[in-house]
Amino acid sequence: MPKYRTLSLSDAQRAELVATLTRSKKAYLRERAAAILKIADGTPAAQVAQGGLLQVRDPDTLYSWLNRYLAEGLPGLHIRPGRGRKPAFSPSVHHGG
């Protein structure tokens, strides 16, 4: 029995992830779909994180993607509102008078 987390995908889930991997305009979604597919194919998440993607990721990052996918399906792989770097300048905010 493996000591790492595994994932079993239905045919529909696999097809949805493959479609995301090949068709999504968002690079981060393609990367996350690829990671989930590799984990489902039996590659440990830590190994995928260290060399299975375009850039090295922290294994905890892949586990968070996996947890969100398990909880929410494909929508769980989208970036959450409020995440990421905030703009340094916003034209909608006016200073002075």
C-alpha positions, 0 to 999 in steps of 0.5 A, spaced: 500 500 500 502 506 498 504 511 503 502 517 499 495 520 497 492 517 491 486 519 487 481 515 483 478 519 477 471 517 474 471 517 466 468 523 466 472 526 471 478 524 467 475 527 461 474 534 464 481 534 466 484 532 460 479 537 456 482 543 461 489 541 460 488 541 453 483 547 452 483 552 458 486 559 456 488 559 463 495 556 464 494 555 472 488 551 470 492 547 465 498 546 470 493 544 476 489 539 471 496 536 469 498 535 476 491 532 478 492 527 472 499 525 474 497 524 481 491 520 479 496 516 475 500 514 481 505 519 481 506 521 488 504 529 489 511 530 492 514 527 486 510 531 481 511 538 485 519 537 484 519 535 477 513 533 473 510 540 472 513 546 468 516 549 475 518 546 481 512 547 486 512 546 494 509 539 495 504 542 500 501 546 494 499 540 490 496 537 496 492 543 497 490 543 489 488 535 491 484 537 497 480 543 493 479 538 487 476 532 492 472 537 495 469 541 489 471 538 483 474 542 477 471 549 480 476 548 486 482 549 482 480 556 480 484 561 483 480 564 489 477 571 489 482 576 493 488 571 492 494 574 489 498 580 489 494 586 489 495 592 484 500 597 486 495 603 482 488 603 481 485 608 477 478 607 480 481 610 487 482 618 487 487 621 491 487 629 493 482 633 490 
